[in-house]
Amino acid sequence: MKIAKNTVVTVRYKLSDAQGNLIEESSEPMVYLHGGYENTLPKIEEALDGKEVGYQTELQVEPDDAFGEYDSNLVKIEPRNRLPTPLEVGMQFEGTPDNEDEEEQALIFTVTDIADDKVVLDGNHPLAGIALRFDLSVTEVRAASEEEIAHQHVHGAHGHGHDDHDDDGADDHFRSHPIH
């Protein structure tokens, strides 16, 4: 079966930066609903469209087509006493950028530095500003169910189960969830 709109695609991947430094190698495959549902990067969908099981490719995706350019305006310095304790580098908090737009969507801010009474919070995606190189290998293609199409994402193994509360902590960043 060829990859087309409303097919469920299973892909093994290796993610590196443009210099070939490994960022992530999938322990579980990425499974997504193909066809513009924002379950993976559009450039990945474009590269895989019309392909079949066994197809392999290396694809470089520039920041504008991945997680955007790094925006220094999304870095905030906050007083230490405004955040909970214990506090560690790498912890994440939801918040909004410092601007007047009340309709601004909340972002996830990551603690990147703690110094005395100040904390540096970064609202950029960890891969913002980085050209990414994906090594992709298609391992399965199947027709999506009517329910998957209606919900616009994959259900079941490695996808999203509405009644699935089995959280084993193995959260790969690129598995079947919207990326904006």
C-alpha positions in Angstrom: 0.0 0.0 0.0 1.3 3.5 -0.9 1.4 6.3 1.7 -1.5 8.6 0.9 -4.1 10.8 2.7 -5.8 8.8 5.5 -3.2 6.1 5.8 -1.4 5.2 9.1 2.3 5.3 8.6 4.9 3.6 10.9 8.4 5.0 10.6 11.7 4.2 12.4 13.7 7.3 12.6 17.0 8.7 13.7 17.2 12.5 14.3 20.5 14.4 14.1 21.4 18.1 13.7 22.8 19.3 10.3 26.4 18.4 11.5 25.3 14.8 12.1 25.3 14.9 15.9 22.7 12.4 17.1 19.8 14.1 18.9 17.4 11.1 19.2 17.0 7.6 17.9 13.6 6.0 18.1 13.2 3.3 20.6 9.7 2.9 19.4 8.6 3.8 15.9 6.8 7.0 15.1 3.2 6.3 14.0 1.1 9.0 12.4 -2.0 9.7 10.4 -0.9 10.9 7.0 -2.7 13.7 5.2 -2.1 17.1 6.7 -3.4 16.4 10.2 -0.4 18.0 11.9 0.7 14.7 13.4 4.3 15.1 12.1 6.3 17.8 10.3 4.8 18.7 6.9 8.2 18.1 5.2 8.2 14.5 6.5 4.8 14.0 5.1 5.8 15.5 1.8 8.9 13.3 1.6 6.9 10.1 2.3 3.8 10.8 0.2 3.4 8.0 -2.4 6.1 5.8 -0.9 5.7 2.2 0.4 7.0 -0.1 3.1 10.8 -0.4 2.8 11.3 3.2 1.6 14.3 4.8 3.3 15.5 8.4 3.0 17.5 11.1 4.7 15.8 14.4 4.9 17.1 17.8 6.1 14.5 20.1 7.5 15.4 23.8 8.1 14.2 25.6 11.2 11.3 27.4 9.4 9.9 24.1 8.4 10.5 22.4 11.8 10.3 24.2 15.2 11.0 27.7 14.0 13.9 30.1 14.5 15.1 30.7 18.1 13.3 33.7 19.5 15.3 35.5 22.2 12.0 37.3 23.2 10.8 34.0 24.6 13.5 34.0 27.3 12.4 35.4 30.7 14.3 36.0 33.9 12.0 35.6 36.9 12.5 36.0 40.6 13.3 32.7 42.2 10.5 33.1 44.8 7.8 33.1 42.1 8.5 29.4 41.3 8.0 26.3 43.4 10.6 24.4 45.3 12.5 22.2 44.8 13.5 23.8 41.4 16.0 22.2 39.0 17.3 23.0 35.5 15.2 21.2 33.0 11.9 21.5 34.8 9.1 22.9 32.7 6.2 25.3 33.5 3.3 26.6 31.4 3.1 30.4 31.0 2.5 33.2 28.5 5.1 35.4 26.8 5.5 39.0 28.1 3.4 41.0 25.8 0.1 42.8 25.5 -1.7 40.2 23.4 -4.3 38.6 25.8 -5.1 35.9 23.2 -1.5 34.7 23.2 -1.4 30.9 23.7 0.4 29.5 26.7 3.9 28.1 26.1 6.0 25.6 27.9 8.9 27.3 29.5 12.0 25.3 30.5 14.3 26.2 33.4 17.7 26.7 31.7 19.6 28.4 34.6 19.3 29.1 38.3 21.5 31.7 39.9 20.9 33.0 43.4 17.5 34.7 43.4 16.9 34.6 39.6 15.7 31.8 37.2 16.1 31.8 33.4 13.0 30.4 31.6 13.1 29.6 27.9 9.8 29.4 25.9 11.5 28.2 22.7 11.1 24.6 21.6 14.3 22.7 22.5 15.0 22.2 18.8 14.1 25.8 17.7 16.8 27.3 15.4 18.3 24.0 14.5 18.3 22.4 11.0 17.3 18.8 11.6 18.3 15.7 9.7 15.9 12.7 9.8 16.9 9.2 8.7 13.5 7.6 8.0 12.6 4.0 7.2 8.9 3.1 6.5 8.1 -0.1 8.2 4.3 -0.3 7.9 1.4 1.4 6.0 -2.3 0.7 6.5 -5.6 2.3 5.9 -6.8 4.5 8.8 -10.0 3.6 10.6 -13.0 5.8 10.3 -12.5 6.7 14.0 -8.9 7.7 13.5 -9.9 9.9 10.5 -12.7 11.5 12.6 -10.3 12.1 15.5 -7.4 13.1 13.2 -4.8 10.9 14.9 -3.8 7.3 15.2 -5.3 5.0 17.9 -3.8 1.9 19.4 -0.2 0.8 19.6 2.2 3.7 19.5 -0.7 6.1 18.7 -3.2 7.7 21.0 -5.7 5.7 22.9 -8.6 7.7 24.5 -9.0 5.1 27.3 -5.3 4.3 27.5 -3.8 5.4 30.8 -0.7 3.2 30.6 2.0 5.8 30.8 5.3 4.1 30.7 7.2 7.4 30.4 8.5 6.5 26.9 7.4 9.7 25.3 9.1 10.2 21.9 8.7 13.8 20.7 7.5 13.1 17.2 4.8 10.5 17.8 1.3 11.4 16.6 0.6 14.7 18.2 0.2 18.2 16.8 3.4 20.1 16.1 3.1 23.9 15.5 
